[in-house]
Amino acid sequence: MLIVDQGPVARLCQLYLGGTPQKIEKITGFYADVFLVKVGKLKAVLKCYRLPGQAQLEADGLNFLRKYSHGVVVPEVIAMHTPGETGEALILTYVDGIPASHALESPVSIDRFADDCTDLLLSWHSITRPIGFSDLDGREYKDFASSYKAFLASRVAWLKSNIAAQRLGLLLRERIISLAARFEQLPFGAESLPTLIHDDCHAANFLVDPDSHRLCGVIDPCHARFSHRDLDLFHLSDVRPDFKLLATYLRKCPQDDGLSTRLAFFTLFDDIKHAAATHWDDEEWLWRKVEKLESKLAVAPKIVA
């Protein structure tokens, strides 16, 4: 979609790319508006955020992930625009690829992408360190439970706030708060080492070459860090579940029987994070996730000490 009113985007191009854009294409995202621009022969990406602090987080995530993604392109930061008339923004190098979720339709290309994508994910998950699970803000914890309980505490505080009370029904909030208190009941296997995660790895954040349809790039690792691999796995079915990315991953690297219960827990509270940060609040969607998690907890396997 071409934008007639170039306005702030054109000024960012002048400031950081040295010219007026001949073409601007807008993609509306959850936390930011993304603009694909062409200034002379240069293609670049401008990502304009709605929330403060997101630009630095994503810049850090991109720089972190680039160290471990050999052979797959991760955008580089050209410049960071500080708050002002246009708000926070990152100016990024352009990756010549198309989101797999939009580009792939044939069973052959989908299966090949699923194979390439999960190979990359497994290579990330093979990168571990002896200690230190990071939270969304970069704080370090000695074990995953401690890091995730800190995350849950923030989500529960929001659910109890006046803001949440105005947006989500009382019964729904009470049920979700009750589920947060059941984190200790989640069936984990043996304690795993902190592993490299992307933290938003679904088919729209992996790019494929427009001609060959092979995996060529990765975008949007806002919270790439060392944590638990499950925080990647629950995202695999977020976009285009027909790609069967999770099933492909598990075929290559089987997990313990408690995985599906843990993923149901993590996806619910990831949605609460989004609800708190944005104006998204689909109660029907959240109720389905609550009921699914409650049913799984009712029959969850025993915790392995």
N, C-alpha and C positions, 0 to 999 in steps of 0.2 A: 504494500500500500504506500503510495507516494504522499508526502505531506506538502501541502501548499504553503502553510505558514511555518517557515523554517525557524523563525524566532530564536529562542535560546540555543537550540542545537546548532544553528549557523554560527552563533557567537562563540560557542565552544570550539567549533571547527576552525574559526579564525584564530582563536587564542592558542590552540594546541596543535593544530594541523597545518596552520599557515595559509589558509585559503577558504573560499566560499564553496560549500558542497554543491556539486552538480546534481546529486541524487541523494535522497534520504528515504529509507524504508523503516517503518516503525513496527516493533513487535511489543505488544503489551504483556508484561509479566506480572507475577504475583507481588514481588517486592520492588520492581523497577520497570521502567520503560526502556527498551533497547532500541537503538537507532543504528542501522547499517548505513554508513555514509561513504561517498566517494568524493574525494577532493583531488582534482587532477587525475593522476594515475594511481593515487593512493586510496586503498580501501581500509576502513577502520570501523570500530564498534564503539559507540558511546552508550554507556549504561548509566541512566539517571535514576537515582534511588529515592524512595519515598520516606525512608527511615534514616535517622542519623546513625553514623557509625558503620553502616553496611559497606561503604566503599572500601574502608580500610580492612574490614574483615575479608572481603572477597579478594582484595589485592594480596593479602597474606595467604589466603587459601590457594590462589593461583600459583604464587611463588613456591609454596610448599609442595604442591602436587607436581609441579614441573620437574622437580628433582627426581621423581620416581616414575615418570611416564615416557620412557625412552621409546621412540618410534611413533608415538601418538602426540599430536601437537596440542599444547595447552596455551591459550592466549597470553601474551605478555602485556604488562602495564606500560603504556606510553606516558600517561600522566594521570594524576588524581586531582580533581577539581574540588576545592574546599567549599563549604556552604556559602551561598550567596544568592544571587537572583535566580539561578537555575538549580539550587540545591547541590547535594553531593553527586559526583559523577566520576566514573572511570573512563578513560580513553584507552581502548585496547587494540592490539593488533587483530587483524581479521583472519579467521581461519576459513579456508575455502572448502566448506563442508555444509551439509544440510542435516538438521536433526533427524536421527534415524526414525523417530516416531512419525515424521512427515514424509520421509523419502521412500520407505520400504513397504512393499505390498506383496511381492511374490514370495511363496513359501521358501524358495531356495535362498533368496537374499536375506530373508528374516532369519532362517536357521544359521546362515553363515555369520550374520551379525551377532546373533546370540552366542555363537562360539567365540568370536573375536572379543566381544564385550566381556564375557565371563572369564576368558583367559587373562585379560587386563586386570579385572577385579581380583582374580586369584593372585596375580603377581603383586598387587598392592597389599593384599592380606597376608602375603608371605613375609612382608617387611614388618618386623616387630622390634620392640625394645624391652629391656628387662622389667622396667617399672615406670609408672606414670600415665594415668588415663586423663586426657585433657577434656575439659568441658567446653561449651560454646564460646566462652570468653577467654579461653587459654589458661584457666587455672588448672593446676595439676593435683591429682588424687592418687593415693597408693593403690586403690582397687577400683574396679568399675562400679561396684555398688555405691561407693561413696560419691563418685562423680555423678551418677544418675539420680541419686537421692537429692543432690543439690539442685539438679534440673527440675525434678518433681516438685520440690519445695516452692520454686518460683511459679510453676504452673498452678499449684494449689492456691498460692497467695492470690493469683489473679482470679481464679474461680470464686474466691471468697470476697472479692472486691465489689464495690458498687458498680463499676463499669461492666463486669461480667454479669452482675445481677440484672442489669438493664437489657442484656442481650440474649442470655441463655436462661431457660426455665429453671426454677429452683430444683425440681426433681432430677433433671438431667445433671445439674451441677453436683448435687448430693451424691448421685450414683458414680460420677467420675471421680470425685474426691475420695469416695469409699474405695474405688479401684486403685487409686494411687497408693493408698495405705496397704495394699496387698502386694506391693512390689517384692517383699521378702518371700512370697509364696511362689514366685516365678520359678519354673523348673529349669535351673541352669545345670549344665554339666560341670566338669572340672574347670576351675578358674583359668581363663585364657590370658595370654600376654596382650598388652596393648598393641594394636595393629593399625596400619595406615588405612584410613577410610576417607572416602570422598564426601559422604554424608548427604548426598542428594542424587544418587546414581540411578536414574531412570532413563528410558529410551529417548527422552527429549533433550537430555544433557550429554548425549554422545553423538558426535557428528560423523557422517559418512561422506565419502568422496562422491560428488554429483555424477561422475561417469561410471566408476567401478562399483559404487555402493559398498566399498569396504570401509571399515572403521578408520577414521583419520584424525579425530580431535575430541577433546573433552572440554566442557564448559561448566560454569556455575558451581565450583567447589567452595562455597562461601565458608564452610566450617570444616574443611579438610584438616585432619589432625590424627593423633594416635588415640584410639578408643576401641570399642568392641565391634567386631565385624557385623554383628546383628544390626547395627545402626545403618549399615549399607544394605543389608539383605532385605529389610522390610520395604525399601524404596523400589526394588526391582520390578514390582508389579503395579507401581503407581500410575504409569503411563503405558498404554498398549500392552495390557497383560497377555494378549494373544501372542506376544513375542516369546513368552515362557522363559524369561531370563532367570527367574528363581529356580525353576525346574532344571534348567541347563546347568546352573551353578551347583545345585545339589547332586546332580548326576556325577559331576566331576569331583565334588568335595562333600560327601554326605555329612550331615550334622545330627546331633542328638534328638531324641523324641520330643524334647520340650520346645523345639524351635518355633513351631507354629503358634504356641501360646505366647512366647516372648515377642514374636513379631506382631501379634495382635495388640499386645500391650504398648509396644513402642510406636506403632502407627497411630493409635488413639492419642497419645500424649504429644506426638509430633503435630497432629491437627490442633490440639489445644495451644501449642506454641504459635501456630499460624493465626489462630483466632485471636490470641492476645495481641499479636503484633500488627494485625490488619483488621479490616472490617468484615472479614469472612466469618460466617457463623451459621452453617447449615445444620440445624438441629436434627433433621431427619437422618442426615448422613452420620452425625455423631451418635445418635441412638442406635443405628445399625452396628456401629463399631463397639459400643458399650455392650450390647446384647451378645455380640460374637465373642468378646473377651470374657464376659461372665460365663458363657457356656463352656469355653475352653478351660477356664480356671476350675470349673466344677469337676472336670475329668482329667486335670493335668497330672502327669506322672510325678512321682515323688522326687524331691530335690536330692541331688547327689552331693554329699558333703565334701 
